């Protein structure tokens, strides 16, 4: 049996905090193309949203304009 977990999400919660709360609860960020929810399983019709957390240095270097 799967038990429900209530995550501390408010209107002021950032996406990074949302992802960390889902990971710490052992859940996935999933979507069906219309809604984004957090779930311990990925039901049919939904797929996981891949999230890669980069270091601030890597993010800055990746978005620098080309010198050409």
PDB file of N, CA, C, O and CB in Angstrom:
ATOM      1  N   UNK A   1       0.833  -1.185   0.000  1.00  0.00           N
ATOM      2  CA  UNK A   1       0.000   0.000   0.000  1.00  0.00           C
ATOM      3  C   UNK A   1       0.877   1.247   0.000  1.00  0.00           C
ATOM      4  O   UNK A   1       1.868   1.323   0.726  1.00  0.00           O
ATOM      5  CB  UNK A   1      -0.947  -0.001   1.211  1.00  0.00           C
ATOM      6  N   UNK A   2       0.502   2.217  -0.819  1.00  0.00           N
ATOM      7  CA  UNK A   2       1.255   3.467  -0.916  1.00  0.00           C
ATOM      8  C   UNK A   2       0.612   4.488   0.009  1.00  0.00           C
ATOM      9  O   UNK A   2      -0.598   4.707  -0.033  1.00  0.00           O
ATOM     10  CB  UNK A   2       1.299   3.994  -2.389  1.00  0.00           C
ATOM     11  N   UNK A   3       1.430   5.102   0.837  1.00  0.00           N
ATOM     12  CA  UNK A   3       0.910   6.121   1.742  1.00  0.00           C
ATOM     13  C   UNK A   3       1.129   7.497   1.133  1.00  0.00           C
ATOM     14  O   UNK A   3       2.074   7.703   0.372  1.00  0.00           O
ATOM     15  CB  UNK A   3       1.584   6.025   3.132  1.00  0.00           C
ATOM     16  N   UNK A   4       0.267   8.423   1.465  1.00  0.00           N
ATOM     17  CA  UNK A   4       0.366   9.784   0.940  1.00  0.00           C
ATOM     18  C   UNK A   4       1.316  10.597   1.799  1.00  0.00           C
ATOM     19  O   UNK A   4       1.343  10.463   3.023  1.00  0.00           O
ATOM     20  CB  UNK A   4      -1.023  10.458   0.884  1.00  0.00           C
ATOM     21  N   UNK A   5       2.084  11.428   1.148  1.00  0.00           N
ATOM     22  CA  UNK A   5       2.972  12.366   1.836  1.00  0.00           C
ATOM     23  C   UNK A   5       2.524  13.770   1.453  1.00  0.00           C
ATOM     24  O   UNK A   5       2.249  14.034   0.282  1.00  0.00           O
ATOM     25  CB  UNK A   5       4.490  12.122   1.462  1.00  0.00           C
ATOM     26  N   UNK A   6       2.448  14.657   2.410  1.00  0.00           N
ATOM     27  CA  UNK A   6       2.092  16.044   2.131  1.00  0.00           C
ATOM     28  C   UNK A   6       3.385  16.850   2.136  1.00  0.00           C
ATOM     29  O   UNK A   6       4.095  16.920   3.139  1.00  0.00           O
ATOM     30  CB  UNK A   6       1.057  16.604   3.182  1.00  0.00           C
ATOM     31  N   UNK A   7       3.667  17.455   0.988  1.00  0.00           N
ATOM     32  CA  UNK A   7       4.884  18.241   0.865  1.00  0.00           C
ATOM     33  C   UNK A   7       4.607  19.697   1.222  1.00  0.00           C
ATOM     34  O   UNK A   7       3.536  20.219   0.914  1.00  0.00           O
ATOM     35  CB  UNK A   7       5.456  18.134  -0.557  1.00  0.00           C
ATOM     36  N   UNK A   8       5.569  20.356   1.870  1.00  0.00           N
ATOM     37  CA  UNK A   8       5.367  21.755   2.272  1.00  0.00           C
ATOM     38  C   UNK A   8       5.521  22.710   1.087  1.00  0.00           C
ATOM     39  O   UNK A   8       6.551  23.371   0.958  1.00  0.00           O
ATOM     40  CB  UNK A   8       6.359  22.137   3.379  1.00  0.00           C
ATOM     41  N   UNK A   9       4.509  22.787   0.223  1.00  0.00           N
ATOM     42  CA  UNK A   9       4.565  23.617  -0.967  1.00  0.00           C
ATOM     43  C   UNK A   9       3.571  24.770  -0.811  1.00  0.00           C
ATOM     44  O   UNK A   9       2.407  24.553  -0.476  1.00  0.00           O
ATOM     45  CB  UNK A   9       4.258  22.780  -2.245  1.00  0.00           C
ATOM     46  N   UNK A  10       4.037  25.993  -1.057  1.00  0.00           N
ATOM     47  CA  UNK A  10       3.182  27.181  -1.021  1.00  0.00           C
ATOM     48  C   UNK A  10       3.357  27.939  -2.336  1.00  0.00           C
ATOM     49  O   UNK A  10       4.127  27.520  -3.199  1.00  0.00           O
ATOM     50  CB  UNK A  10       3.529  28.097   0.209  1.00  0.00           C
ATOM     51  N   UNK A  11       2.652  29.036  -2.483  1.00  0.00           N
ATOM     52  CA  UNK A  11       2.782  29.865  -3.682  1.00  0.00           C
ATOM     53  C   UNK A  11       4.167  30.497  -3.796  1.00  0.00           C
ATOM     54  O   UNK A  11       4.597  30.866  -4.889  1.00  0.00           O
ATOM     55  CB  UNK A  11       1.720  30.954  -3.680  1.00  0.00           C
ATOM     56  N   UNK A  12       4.858  30.619  -2.672  1.00  0.00           N
ATOM     57  CA  UNK A  12       6.186  31.239  -2.672  1.00  0.00           C
ATOM     58  C   UNK A  12       7.317  30.230  -2.843  1.00  0.00           C
ATOM     59  O   UNK A  12       8.485  30.617  -2.876  1.00  0.00           O
ATOM     60  CB  UNK A  12       6.391  32.003  -1.390  1.00  0.00           C
ATOM     61  N   UNK A  13       6.990  28.951  -2.953  1.00  0.00           N
ATOM     62  CA  UNK A  13       8.009  27.915  -3.091  1.00  0.00           C
ATOM     63  C   UNK A  13       8.646  27.986  -4.479  1.00  0.00           C
ATOM     64  O   UNK A  13       7.946  28.052  -5.490  1.00  0.00           O
ATOM     65  CB  UNK A  13       7.398  26.514  -2.845  1.00  0.00           C
ATOM     66  N   UNK A  14       9.969  27.973  -4.517  1.00  0.00           N
ATOM     67  CA  UNK A  14      10.669  27.995  -5.797  1.00  0.00           C
ATOM     68  C   UNK A  14      10.712  26.595  -6.382  1.00  0.00           C
ATOM     69  O   UNK A  14      10.487  25.613  -5.676  1.00  0.00           O
ATOM     70  CB  UNK A  14      12.094  28.558  -5.635  1.00  0.00           C
ATOM     71  N   UNK A  15      11.003  26.503  -7.679  1.00  0.00           N
ATOM     72  CA  UNK A  15      11.084  25.207  -8.332  1.00  0.00           C
ATOM     73  C   UNK A  15      12.181  24.352  -7.704  1.00  0.00           C
ATOM     74  O   UNK A  15      12.011  23.142  -7.551  1.00  0.00           O
ATOM     75  CB  UNK A  15      11.337  25.381  -9.833  1.00  0.00           C
ATOM     76  N   UNK A  16      13.290  24.961  -7.344  1.00  0.00           N
ATOM     77  CA  UNK A  16      14.392  24.223  -6.720  1.00  0.00           C
ATOM     78  C   UNK A  16      13.954  23.629  -5.385  1.00  0.00           C
ATOM     79  O   UNK A  16      14.270  22.475  -5.093  1.00  0.00           O
ATOM     80  CB  UNK A  16      15.613  25.140  -6.518  1.00  0.00           C
ATOM     81  N   UNK A  17      13.233  24.396  -4.572  1.00  0.00           N
ATOM     82  CA  UNK A  17      12.734  23.890  -3.292  1.00  0.00           C
ATOM     83  C   UNK A  17      11.704  22.781  -3.506  1.00  0.00           C
ATOM     84  O   UNK A  17      11.668  21.811  -2.749  1.00  0.00           O
ATOM     85  CB  UNK A  17      12.117  25.033  -2.469  1.00  0.00           C
ATOM     86  N   UNK A  18      10.878  22.924  -4.525  1.00  0.00           N
ATOM     87  CA  UNK A  18       9.868  21.926  -4.875  1.00  0.00           C
ATOM     88  C   UNK A  18      10.535  20.606  -5.241  1.00  0.00           C
ATOM     89  O   UNK A  18      10.104  19.544  -4.790  1.00  0.00           O
ATOM     90  CB  UNK A  18       8.991  22.423  -6.041  1.00  0.00           C
ATOM     91  N   UNK A  19      11.575  20.668  -6.051  1.00  0.00           N
ATOM     92  CA  UNK A  19      12.304  19.467  -6.475  1.00  0.00           C
ATOM     93  C   UNK A  19      12.994  18.807  -5.287  1.00  0.00           C
ATOM     94  O   UNK A  19      12.957  17.584  -5.149  1.00  0.00           O
ATOM     95  CB  UNK A  19      13.339  19.818  -7.560  1.00  0.00           C
ATOM     96  N   UNK A  20      13.622  19.606  -4.431  1.00  0.00           N
ATOM     97  CA  UNK A  20      14.311  19.054  -3.263  1.00  0.00           C
ATOM     98  C   UNK A  20      13.325  18.377  -2.316  1.00  0.00           C
ATOM     99  O   UNK A  20      13.635  17.328  -1.751  1.00  0.00           O
ATOM    100  CB  UNK A  20      15.079  20.158  -2.522  1.00  0.00           C
ATOM    101  N   UNK A  21      12.136  18.966  -2.136  1.00  0.00           N
ATOM    102  CA  UNK A  21      11.123  18.356  -1.264  1.00  0.00           C
ATOM    103  C   UNK A  21      10.653  17.025  -1.841  1.00  0.00           C
ATOM    104  O   UNK A  21      10.468  16.057  -1.103  1.00  0.00           O
ATOM    105  CB  UNK A  21       9.921  19.308  -1.076  1.00  0.00           C
ATOM    106  N   UNK A  22      10.461  16.975  -3.153  1.00  0.00           N
ATOM    107  CA  UNK A  22      10.032  15.728  -3.795  1.00  0.00           C
ATOM    108  C   UNK A  22      11.112  14.661  -3.662  1.00  0.00           C
ATOM    109  O   UNK A  22      10.811  13.512  -3.340  1.00  0.00           O
ATOM    110  CB  UNK A  22       9.700  15.967  -5.283  1.00  0.00           C
ATOM    111  N   UNK A  23      12.354  15.028  -3.904  1.00  0.00           N
ATOM    112  CA  UNK A  23      13.458  14.057  -3.798  1.00  0.00           C
ATOM    113  C   UNK A  23      13.609  13.539  -2.373  1.00  0.00           C
ATOM    114  O   UNK A  23      13.811  12.342  -2.167  1.00  0.00           O
ATOM    115  CB  UNK A  23      14.777  14.694  -4.261  1.00  0.00           C
ATOM    116  N   UNK A  24      13.512  14.430  -1.388  1.00  0.00           N
ATOM    117  CA  UNK A  24      13.700  13.987  -0.005  1.00  0.00           C
ATOM    118  C   UNK A  24      12.561  13.064   0.436  1.00  0.00           C
ATOM    119  O   UNK A  24      12.747  12.247   1.338  1.00  0.00           O
ATOM    120  CB  UNK A  24      13.791  15.201   0.936  1.00  0.00           C
ATOM    121  N   UNK A  25      11.387  13.185  -0.188  1.00  0.00           N
ATOM    122  CA  UNK A  25      10.263  12.300   0.125  1.00  0.00           C
ATOM    123  C   UNK A  25      10.286  11.041  -0.737  1.00  0.00           C
ATOM    124  O   UNK A  25       9.416  10.181  -0.597  1.00  0.00           O
ATOM    125  CB  UNK A  25       8.940  13.038  -0.067  1.00  0.00           C
ATOM    126  N   UNK A  26      11.274  10.925  -1.631  1.00  0.00           N
ATOM    127  CA  UNK A  26      11.383   9.751  -2.501  1.00  0.00           C
ATOM    128  C   UNK A  26      10.334   9.732  -3.602  1.00  0.00           C
ATOM    129  O   UNK A  26       9.884   8.665  -4.018  1.00  0.00           O
ATOM    130  CB  UNK A  26      11.268   8.494  -1.681  1.00  0.00           C
ATOM    131  N   UNK A  27       9.946  10.907  -4.074  1.00  0.00           N
ATOM    132  CA  UNK A  27       8.904  10.997  -5.092  1.00  0.00           C
ATOM    133  C   UNK A  27       9.465  11.534  -6.401  1.00  0.00           C
ATOM    134  O   UNK A  27      10.629  11.926  -6.487  1.00  0.00           O
ATOM    135  CB  UNK A  27       7.760  11.886  -4.609  1.00  0.00           C
ATOM    136  N   UNK A  28       8.605  11.541  -7.420  1.00  0.00           N
ATOM    137  CA  UNK A  28       8.978  12.009  -8.753  1.00  0.00           C
ATOM    138  C   UNK A  28       8.143  13.223  -9.121  1.00  0.00           C
ATOM    139  O   UNK A  28       6.990  13.344  -8.707  1.00  0.00           O
ATOM    140  CB  UNK A  28       8.799  10.889  -9.803  1.00  0.00           C
ATOM    141  N   UNK A  29       8.722  14.107  -9.890  1.00  0.00           N
ATOM    142  CA  UNK A  29       7.995  15.210 -10.496  1.00  0.00           C
ATOM    143  C   UNK A  29       7.498  14.680 -11.832  1.00  0.00           C
ATOM    144  O   UNK A  29       8.305  14.337 -12.696  1.00  0.00           O
ATOM    145  CB  UNK A  29       8.897  16.514 -10.663  1.00  0.00           C
ATOM    146  N   UNK A  30       6.159  14.605 -12.021  1.00  0.00           N
ATOM    147  CA  UNK A  30       5.605  13.985 -13.227  1.00  0.00           C
ATOM    148  C   UNK A  30       4.586  14.912 -13.885  1.00  0.00           C
ATOM    149  O   UNK A  30       4.077  15.838 -13.254  1.00  0.00           O
ATOM    150  CB  UNK A  30       4.952  12.627 -12.890  1.00  0.00           C
ATOM    151  N   UNK A  31       4.297  14.653 -15.159  1.00  0.00           N
ATOM    152  CA  UNK A  31       3.316  15.437 -15.901  1.00  0.00           C
ATOM    153  C   UNK A  31       2.566  14.552 -16.882  1.00  0.00           C
ATOM    154  O   UNK A  31       3.054  13.505 -17.308  1.00  0.00           O
ATOM    155  CB  UNK A  31       3.996  16.598 -16.642  1.00  0.00           C
ATOM    156  N   UNK A  32       1.364  15.003 -17.229  1.00  0.00           N
ATOM    157  CA  UNK A  32       0.611  14.345 -18.296  1.00  0.00           C
ATOM    158  C   UNK A  32       0.475  15.286 -19.488  1.00  0.00           C
ATOM    159  O   UNK A  32      -0.293  15.009 -20.409  1.00  0.00           O
ATOM    160  CB  UNK A  32      -0.785  13.902 -17.793  1.00  0.00           C
ATOM    161  N   UNK A  33       1.204  16.384 -19.481  1.00  0.00           N
ATOM    162  CA  UNK A  33       1.144  17.381 -20.529  1.00  0.00           C
ATOM    163  C   UNK A  33       0.264  18.561 -20.167  1.00  0.00           C
ATOM    164  O   UNK A  33       0.327  19.606 -20.814  1.00  0.00           O
ATOM    165  CB  UNK A  33       0.654  16.760 -21.790  1.00  0.00           C
ATOM    166  N   UNK A  34      -0.563  18.401 -19.132  1.00  0.00           N
ATOM    167  CA  UNK A  34      -1.449  19.472 -18.686  1.00  0.00           C
ATOM    168  C   UNK A  34      -1.177  19.862 -17.240  1.00  0.00           C
ATOM    169  O   UNK A  34      -1.198  21.043 -16.892  1.00  0.00           O
ATOM    170  CB  UNK A  34      -2.900  19.052 -18.845  1.00  0.00           C
ATOM    171  N   UNK A  35      -0.925  18.869 -16.405  1.00  0.00           N
ATOM    172  CA  UNK A  35      -0.691  19.088 -14.979  1.00  0.00           C
ATOM    173  C   UNK A  35       0.706  18.595 -14.618  1.00  0.00           C
ATOM    174  O   UNK A  35       1.226  17.659 -15.226  1.00  0.00           O
ATOM    175  CB  UNK A  35      -1.768  18.367 -14.118  1.00  0.00           C
ATOM    176  N   UNK A  36       1.303  19.243 -13.617  1.00  0.00           N
ATOM    177  CA  UNK A  36       2.562  18.782 -13.044  1.00  0.00           C
ATOM    178  C   UNK A  36       2.263  18.448 -11.594  1.00  0.00           C
ATOM    179  O   UNK A  36       1.741  19.281 -10.853  1.00  0.00           O
ATOM    180  CB  UNK A  36       3.717  19.865 -13.177  1.00  0.00           C
ATOM    181  N   UNK A  37       2.598  17.213 -11.185  1.00  0.00           N
ATOM    182  CA  UNK A  37       2.335  16.766  -9.825  1.00  0.00           C
ATOM    183  C   UNK A  37       3.534  15.996  -9.300  1.00  0.00           C
ATOM    184  O   UNK A  37       4.452  15.648 -10.042  1.00  0.00           O
ATOM    185  CB  UNK A  37       1.063  15.898  -9.766  1.00  0.00           C
ATOM    186  N   UNK A  38       3.500  15.742  -8.005  1.00  0.00           N
ATOM    187  CA  UNK A  38       4.527  14.932  -7.352  1.00  0.00           C
ATOM    188  C   UNK A  38       3.874  13.615  -6.958  1.00  0.00           C
ATOM    189  O   UNK A  38       2.796  13.604  -6.363  1.00  0.00           O
ATOM    190  CB  UNK A  38       5.149  15.669  -6.097  1.00  0.00           C
ATOM    191  N   UNK A  39       4.531  12.500  -7.293  1.00  0.00           N
ATOM    192  CA  UNK A  39       3.947  11.188  -7.021  1.00  0.00           C
ATOM    193  C   UNK A  39       5.050  10.177  -6.733  1.00  0.00           C
ATOM    194  O   UNK A  39       6.156  10.301  -7.258  1.00  0.00           O
ATOM    195  CB  UNK A  39       3.081  10.716  -8.210  1.00  0.00           C
ATOM    196  N   UNK A  40       4.756   9.172  -5.896  1.00  0.00           N
ATOM    197  CA  UNK A  40       5.752   8.125  -5.645  1.00  0.00           C
ATOM    198  C   UNK A  40       5.865   7.139  -6.810  1.00  0.00           C
ATOM    199  O   UNK A  40       6.860   6.422  -6.919  1.00  0.00           O
ATOM    200  CB  UNK A  40       5.403   7.372  -4.370  1.00  0.00           C
ATOM    201  N   UNK A  41       4.847   7.101  -7.682  1.00  0.00           N
ATOM    202  CA  UNK A  41       4.858   6.214  -8.850  1.00  0.00           C
ATOM    203  C   UNK A  41       4.515   7.038 -10.089  1.00  0.00           C
ATOM    204  O   UNK A  41       3.957   8.130  -9.988  1.00  0.00           O
ATOM    205  CB  UNK A  41       3.850   5.023  -8.672  1.00  0.00           C
ATOM    206  N   UNK A  42       4.857   6.497 -11.260  1.00  0.00           N
ATOM    207  CA  UNK A  42       4.517   7.155 -12.518  1.00  0.00           C
ATOM    208  C   UNK A  42       3.389   6.344 -13.167  1.00  0.00           C
ATOM    209  O   UNK A  42       3.647   5.294 -13.756  1.00  0.00           O
ATOM    210  CB  UNK A  42       5.776   7.269 -13.475  1.00  0.00           C
ATOM    211  N   UNK A  43       2.137   6.823 -13.064  1.00  0.00           N
ATOM    212  CA  UNK A  43       1.012   6.069 -13.619  1.00  0.00           C
ATOM    213  C   UNK A  43       0.976   6.153 -15.145  1.00  0.00           C
ATOM    214  O   UNK A  43       1.626   7.019 -15.731  1.00  0.00           O
ATOM    215  CB  UNK A  43      -0.306   6.584 -13.039  1.00  0.00           C
ATOM    216  N   UNK A  44       0.226   5.262 -15.793  1.00  0.00           N
ATOM    217  CA  UNK A  44       0.094   5.321 -17.253  1.00  0.00           C
ATOM    218  C   UNK A  44      -0.446   6.686 -17.703  1.00  0.00           C
ATOM    219  O   UNK A  44      -1.363   7.233 -17.090  1.00  0.00           O
ATOM    220  CB  UNK A  44      -0.835   4.190 -17.754  1.00  0.00           C
ATOM    221  N   UNK A  45       0.129   7.219 -18.768  1.00  0.00           N
ATOM    222  CA  UNK A  45      -0.284   8.523 -19.277  1.00  0.00           C
ATOM    223  C   UNK A  45       0.536   9.671 -18.723  1.00  0.00           C
ATOM    224  O   UNK A  45       0.404  10.804 -19.184  1.00  0.00           O
ATOM    225  CB  UNK A  45      -1.723   8.754 -18.965  1.00  0.00           C
ATOM    226  N   UNK A  46       1.383   9.396 -17.741  1.00  0.00           N
ATOM    227  CA  UNK A  46       2.268  10.405 -17.161  1.00  0.00           C
ATOM    228  C   UNK A  46       3.709  10.039 -17.472  1.00  0.00           C
ATOM    229  O   UNK A  46       4.005   8.882 -17.768  1.00  0.00           O
ATOM    230  CB  UNK A  46       2.052  10.529 -15.626  1.00  0.00           C
ATOM    231  N   UNK A  47       4.607  11.016 -17.410  1.00  0.00           N
ATOM    232  CA  UNK A  47       6.030  10.734 -17.542  1.00  0.00           C
ATOM    233  C   UNK A  47       6.789  11.638 -16.590  1.00  0.00           C
ATOM    234  O   UNK A  47       6.323  12.709 -16.202  1.00  0.00           O
ATOM    235  CB  UNK A  47       6.515  10.934 -19.006  1.00  0.00           C
ATOM    236  N   UNK A  48       7.983  11.167 -16.224  1.00  0.00           N
ATOM    237  CA  UNK A  48       8.831  11.914 -15.293  1.00  0.00           C
ATOM    238  C   UNK A  48       9.401  13.142 -15.973  1.00  0.00           C
ATOM    239  O   UNK A  48       9.707  13.117 -17.165  1.00  0.00           O
ATOM    240  CB  UNK A  48       9.966  11.031 -14.755  1.00  0.00           C
ATOM    241  N   UNK A  49       9.541  14.198 -15.223  1.00  0.00           N
ATOM    242  CA  UNK A  49      10.209  15.407 -15.701  1.00  0.00           C
ATOM    243  C   UNK A  49      11.657  15.308 -15.236  1.00  0.00           C
ATOM    244  O   UNK A  49      11.935  15.261 -14.037  1.00  0.00           O
ATOM    245  CB  UNK A  49       9.506  16.730 -15.165  1.00  0.00           C
ATOM    246  N   UNK A  50      12.563  15.277 -16.188  1.00  0.00           N
ATOM    247  CA  UNK A  50      13.987  15.190 -15.856  1.00  0.00           C
ATOM    248  C   UNK A  50      14.480  16.562 -15.407  1.00  0.00           C
ATOM    249  O   UNK A  50      14.288  17.560 -16.102  1.00  0.00           O
ATOM    250  CB  UNK A  50      14.817  14.675 -17.074  1.00  0.00           C
ATOM    251  N   UNK A  51      15.105  16.599 -14.260  1.00  0.00           N
ATOM    252  CA  UNK A  51      15.627  17.845 -13.714  1.00  0.00           C
ATOM    253  C   UNK A  51      17.087  17.640 -13.403  1.00  0.00           C
ATOM    254  O   UNK A  51      17.460  16.732 -12.661  1.00  0.00           O
ATOM    255  CB  UNK A  51      14.844  18.294 -12.449  1.00  0.00           C
ATOM    256  N   UNK A  52      17.905  18.489 -13.974  1.00  0.00           N
ATOM    257  CA  UNK A  52      19.342  18.427 -13.705  1.00  0.00           C
ATOM    258  C   UNK A  52      19.731  19.704 -12.987  1.00  0.00           C
ATOM    259  O   UNK A  52      19.593  20.801 -13.529  1.00  0.00           O
ATOM    260  CB  UNK A  52      20.174  18.242 -15.025  1.00  0.00           C
ATOM    261  N   UNK A  53      20.211  19.558 -11.780  1.00  0.00           N
ATOM    262  CA  UNK A  53      20.631  20.709 -10.990  1.00  0.00           C
ATOM    263  C   UNK A  53      22.108  20.950 -11.269  1.00  0.00           C
ATOM    264  O   UNK A  53      22.955  20.094 -11.013  1.00  0.00           O
ATOM    265  CB  UNK A  53      20.369  20.484  -9.460  1.00  0.00           C
ATOM    266  N   UNK A  54      22.393  22.123 -11.795  1.00  0.00           N
ATOM    267  CA  UNK A  54      23.768  22.469 -12.141  1.00  0.00           C
ATOM    268  C   UNK A  54      24.364  23.357 -11.061  1.00  0.00           C
ATOM    269  O   UNK A  54      23.650  24.026 -10.313  1.00  0.00           O
ATOM    270  CB  UNK A  54      23.830  23.169 -13.513  1.00  0.00           C
ATOM    271  N   UNK A  55      25.665  23.347 -11.000  1.00  0.00           N
ATOM    272  CA  UNK A  55      26.331  24.273 -10.101  1.00  0.00           C
ATOM    273  C   UNK A  55      26.209  25.675 -10.699  1.00  0.00           C
ATOM    274  O   UNK A  55      26.125  25.802 -11.921  1.00  0.00           O
ATOM    275  CB  UNK A  55      27.833  23.874  -9.879  1.00  0.00           C
ATOM    276  N   UNK A  56      26.194  26.714  -9.895  1.00  0.00           N
ATOM    277  CA  UNK A  56      26.075  28.071 -10.441  1.00  0.00           C
ATOM    278  C   UNK A  56      27.178  28.402 -11.452  1.00  0.00           C
ATOM    279  O   UNK A  56      26.926  29.111 -12.427  1.00  0.00           O
ATOM    280  CB  UNK A  56      26.107  29.085  -9.309  1.00  0.00           C
ATOM    281  N   UNK A  57      28.395  27.895 -11.230  1.00  0.00           N
ATOM    282  CA  UNK A  57      29.500  28.162 -12.154  1.00  0.00           C
ATOM    283  C   UNK A  57      29.236  27.539 -13.512  1.00  0.00           C
ATOM    284  O   UNK A  57      29.460  28.184 -14.537  1.00  0.00           O
ATOM    285  CB  UNK A  57      30.817  27.633 -11.585  1.00  0.00           C
ATOM    286  N   UNK A  58      28.767  26.305 -13.544  1.00  0.00           N
ATOM    287  CA  UNK A  58      28.495  25.636 -14.813  1.00  0.00           C
ATOM    288  C   UNK A  58      27.345  26.324 -15.553  1.00  0.00           C
ATOM    289  O   UNK A  58      27.380  26.424 -16.779  1.00  0.00           O
ATOM    290  CB  UNK A  58      28.164  24.151 -14.576  1.00  0.00           C
ATOM    291  N   UNK A  59      26.348  26.789 -14.841  1.00  0.00           N
ATOM    292  CA  UNK A  59      25.219  27.461 -15.473  1.00  0.00           C
ATOM    293  C   UNK A  59      25.643  28.779 -16.103  1.00  0.00           C
ATOM    294  O   UNK A  59      25.171  29.123 -17.187  1.00  0.00           O
ATOM    295  CB  UNK A  59      24.108  27.701 -14.458  1.00  0.00           C
ATOM    296  N   UNK A  60      26.529  29.525 -15.442  1.00  0.00           N
ATOM    297  CA  UNK A  60      26.993  30.807 -15.974  1.00  0.00           C
ATOM    298  C   UNK A  60      27.859  30.581 -17.205  1.00  0.00           C
ATOM    299  O   UNK A  60      27.713  31.292 -18.200  1.00  0.00           O
ATOM    300  CB  UNK A  60      27.779  31.593 -14.904  1.00  0.00           C
ATOM    301  N   UNK A  61      28.753  29.607 -17.154  1.00  0.00           N
ATOM    302  CA  UNK A  61      29.631  29.347 -18.300  1.00  0.00           C
ATOM    303  C   UNK A  61      28.851  28.872 -19.508  1.00  0.00           C
ATOM    304  O   UNK A  61      29.221  29.197 -20.636  1.00  0.00           O
ATOM    305  CB  UNK A  61      30.687  28.317 -17.936  1.00  0.00           C
ATOM    306  N   UNK A  62      27.793  28.120 -19.314  1.00  0.00           N
ATOM    307  CA  UNK A  62      27.026  27.587 -20.420  1.00  0.00           C
ATOM    308  C   UNK A  62      26.247  28.668 -21.163  1.00  0.00           C
ATOM    309  O   UNK A  62      25.998  28.526 -22.361  1.00  0.00           O
ATOM    310  CB  UNK A  62      26.083  26.529 -19.921  1.00  0.00           C
ATOM    311  N   UNK A  63      25.861  29.735 -20.488  1.00  0.00           N
ATOM    312  CA  UNK A  63      25.011  30.746 -21.087  1.00  0.00           C
ATOM    313  C   UNK A  63      25.761  32.006 -21.498  1.00  0.00           C
ATOM    314  O   UNK A  63      25.133  33.043 -21.708  1.00  0.00           O
ATOM    315  CB  UNK A  63      23.926  31.104 -20.139  1.00  0.00           C
ATOM    316  N   UNK A  64      27.092  31.948 -21.621  1.00  0.00           N
ATOM    317  CA  UNK A  64      27.840  33.079 -22.104  1.00  0.00           C
ATOM    318  C   UNK A  64      27.734  33.159 -23.619  1.00  0.00           C
ATOM    319  O   UNK A  64      27.768  32.126 -24.287  1.00  0.00           O
ATOM    320  CB  UNK A  64      29.298  32.989 -21.664  1.00  0.00           C
ATOM    321  N   UNK A  65      27.608  34.352 -24.177  1.00  0.00           N
ATOM    322  CA  UNK A  65      27.480  34.494 -25.633  1.00  0.00           C
ATOM    323  C   UNK A  65      28.772  34.087 -26.350  1.00  0.00           C
ATOM    324  O   UNK A  65      29.866  34.132 -25.788  1.00  0.00           O
ATOM    325  CB  UNK A  65      27.115  35.944 -25.997  1.00  0.00           C
ATOM    326  N   UNK A  66      28.599  33.697 -27.584  1.00  0.00           N
ATOM    327  CA  UNK A  66      29.726  33.288 -28.408  1.00  0.00           C
ATOM    328  C   UNK A  66      30.562  34.521 -28.767  1.00  0.00           C
ATOM    329  O   UNK A  66      30.014  35.593 -29.022  1.00  0.00           O
ATOM    330  CB  UNK A  66      29.236  32.555 -29.691  1.00  0.00           C
ATOM    331  N   UNK A  67      31.867  34.367 -28.786  1.00  0.00           N
ATOM    332  CA  UNK A  67      32.771  35.482 -29.088  1.00  0.00           C
ATOM    333  C   UNK A  67      32.969  35.684 -30.587  1.00  0.00           C
ATOM    334  O   UNK A  67      33.645  36.629 -30.991  1.00  0.00           O
ATOM    335  CB  UNK A  67      34.118  35.251 -28.426  1.00  0.00           C
ATOM    336  N   UNK A  68      32.397  34.822 -31.416  1.00  0.00           N
ATOM    337  CA  UNK A  68      32.628  34.901 -32.864  1.00  0.00           C
ATOM    338  C   UNK A  68      31.913  36.041 -33.509  1.00  0.00           C
ATOM    339  O   UNK A  68      32.017  36.228 -34.721  1.00  0.00           O
ATOM    340  CB  UNK A  68      32.214  33.639 -33.525  1.00  0.00           C
TER     341      UNK A  68
END
